Amino acid sequence: MVRDMTFRTNFVLQCVSSIGWTAMNVGFYLILFQHTKTIGQDSGWDEPKFFLFIATTWFINSLVQAFFMPNAEEFSELIRTGGLDFALLKPIDTQFLISFRRIDWSALSNFFAGLLIAGVSLYQLATREIDPMVPTVLSLVLYVIFLGCGVAMMYSLMICLSATSIWLGRNQTLYNFWFYITNFSRYPMEMYNRGWGTPMYGFFTFVIPVLLVVNVPARLIAKPISPRTNEEWMLLAWALVATVLSLVVSRWVFRRALLSYRSASS
């Protein structure tokens, strides 16, 4: 925070840039809903529910970009300059230290933009004449829990990619790969579960579970399908299992990569 406040103009411009990007996305989807009532035929994702989905995306992405992205980007530089040597010598878990060295506070501007969009969407759902909807306390609690699961899964994917810097050196291409993969999480999973998209649905749900990141918490609060089906409850259970597996696998990859590290002085 001291560093960001030292260069306040840069900090403000980064916040404005992030909010501007968010505003353009909102404008795009508002135009889209002028031509259709729902995202996907019979999916249940009408305009206010879909904007809850988008707000959930911003919550998760802003937390990941604020707390983990700057550190993942610097990991290859630590290897190149020998800074990883000093991290390994400190009496603290190396993965924890590497993951939380810096915080990009400007990235949290999208989090507050998400709060605004979510508040407007919930108000629209609660006050509409046909089928008004007010989330229960249980839904809100589960929503927060599965937001945390989404952040954990995204962190796991990011730490796996950053750990490959030990084997590959500079891996900017892999960070581009991270953005391409996470693009799939920005849309309702019903879009993929049809025709030739079915293999993608299975792969990004059960192998690299990025479709669970946003879809599970968003479905809990927006309830596009009601009442809940057995398939949805199984999806919730799989999200919890996938979160634990993601953290375990990322931990194993990180520690395995450290075994291949050679000190900058060697």
SVG drawing of the C-alpha trace seen along z (x, -y; Angstrom):
<svg xmlns="http://www.w3.org/2000/svg" viewBox="-46 -11 74 48">
<polyline fill="none" stroke="black" stroke-width="0.4" points="0.0,0.0 2.9,-2.4 4.4,-1.6 1.1,-2.3 0.5,-5.5 4.0,-6.7 2.8,-6.7 -0.8,-7.7 -1.5,-8.8 -0.4,-5.5 -2.6,-3.8 -5.7,-5.9 -5.1,-5.3 -4.9,-1.5 -8.2,-1.7 -9.9,-3.8 -8.6,-1.4 -10.0,1.6 -13.4,0.0 -13.5,-1.2 -12.9,2.4 -15.8,3.5 -18.1,0.8 -17.4,1.8 -18.3,5.4 -21.5,4.3 -22.4,2.2 -21.8,5.2 -24.1,7.5 -26.8,4.8 -26.7,4.6 -26.8,8.4 -29.9,8.6 -31.7,6.2 -31.7,9.1 -32.4,12.1 -34.1,12.9 -31.7,15.5 -28.1,16.7 -28.8,20.1 -32.2,21.6 -34.1,22.6 -31.0,22.1 -32.7,19.8 -29.9,17.2 -32.0,14.1 -30.6,10.6 -30.5,10.0 -29.3,13.6 -26.6,13.4 -25.3,10.1 -25.1,11.9 -23.0,14.5 -20.8,11.7 -20.4,10.1 -19.3,13.5 -16.7,13.6 -15.4,10.2 -15.3,11.1 -13.1,14.2 -10.9,12.7 -10.2,9.5 -9.1,11.4 -6.9,13.7 -5.4,10.7 -4.9,8.7 -3.3,11.3 -1.7,13.9 -1.1,12.7 1.7,10.2 3.6,12.8 3.2,15.5 4.5,13.0 7.6,12.3 8.4,15.9 10.5,16.4 12.3,13.2 13.2,14.5 14.6,17.6 16.6,15.6 18.1,13.2 18.6,15.6 16.0,14.1 14.5,17.5 17.6,18.5 16.7,16.0 13.1,17.2 14.3,20.8 16.5,19.7 13.7,18.0 12.0,19.9 8.6,19.9 6.9,22.0 8.3,21.1 5.0,21.5 3.2,19.2 6.0,16.6 6.1,16.7 2.3,16.4 1.8,13.4 4.9,11.2 2.9,8.4 -0.7,7.2 -2.0,5.3 -4.6,3.1 -5.8,1.5 -7.1,4.9 -9.7,4.8 -11.5,1.9 -13.4,4.6 -14.4,6.3 -16.3,3.2 -17.8,2.8 -19.0,6.4 -20.7,5.5 -22.6,2.7 -23.7,4.9 -24.7,7.7 -26.7,5.3 -28.6,4.0 -29.3,7.5 -30.5,8.8 -32.8,5.8 -34.2,6.4 -34.8,10.1 -36.5,9.3 -38.8,6.6 -39.9,8.0 -43.6,8.8 -43.2,12.4 -41.4,15.0 -39.6,12.6 -36.5,14.1 -34.8,13.3 -31.7,15.4 -31.9,17.3 -29.2,16.9 -28.1,20.5 -27.6,19.5 -25.6,16.5 -23.4,18.5 -22.8,21.2 -22.1,18.5 -19.3,17.1 -17.9,20.6 -17.9,21.5 -16.4,18.1 -13.5,19.2 -13.4,22.5 -13.3,20.7 -10.4,18.5 -8.5,21.6 -9.0,23.5 -7.7,20.5 -4.8,20.1 -3.9,23.7 -3.8,23.4 -1.7,20.3 0.8,21.8 1.2,24.8 2.0,22.6 4.3,20.4 6.2,23.4 7.1,24.5 9.4,21.4 12.0,23.6 12.1,26.0 11.4,23.5 12.9,20.2 10.7,17.4 7.2,18.8 5.2,15.8 3.4,18.0 2.1,20.1 0.5,17.1 -1.2,16.3 -2.4,20.0 -3.8,19.2 -5.9,16.4 -7.1,18.5 -8.1,21.3 -9.9,19.1 -12.0,17.5 -14.0,20.7 -15.1,20.0 -16.7,16.7 -19.8,18.2 -22.6,20.5 -21.7,24.2 -25.0,24.9 -23.4,23.2 -20.9,26.0 -23.0,29.1 -24.4,29.5 -23.2,31.0 -19.5,30.7 -19.1,28.6 -19.8,31.6 -16.1,32.8 -15.1,29.3 -17.8,29.4 -16.4,32.7 -12.8,31.6 -13.2,28.2 -15.5,29.7 -13.7,32.8 -10.0,32.5 -9.2,28.8 -12.3,27.7 -12.4,24.1 -16.1,24.3 -16.8,24.9 -15.1,21.7 -17.9,19.3 -20.8,21.5 -21.2,23.2 -21.4,20.1 -23.4,18.2 -26.0,21.0 -26.4,21.0 -27.4,17.3 -29.2,16.9 -31.0,20.3 -31.5,20.5 -33.0,24.0 -35.4,24.6 -35.9,26.8 -32.4,28.3 -31.8,31.5 -29.6,34.4 -27.1,33.4 -26.7,30.0 -26.1,31.3 -23.5,33.7 -21.9,30.7 -21.6,28.9 -20.0,32.0 -17.6,32.3 -16.6,28.6 -15.5,29.2 -13.6,32.3 -12.0,30.5 -10.9,27.7 -9.1,30.0 -7.6,32.0 -6.5,28.7 -4.7,27.5 -3.0,30.9 -1.9,31.2 -0.6,27.6 1.3,28.2 2.9,31.4 3.9,29.6 5.4,26.7 7.5,28.9 8.5,31.2 9.7,28.1 11.7,26.9 13.6,30.2 14.9,29.3 15.9,25.8 19.6,25.0 20.9,22.0 21.9,18.9 25.4,19.3 25.7,22.9"/>
</svg>
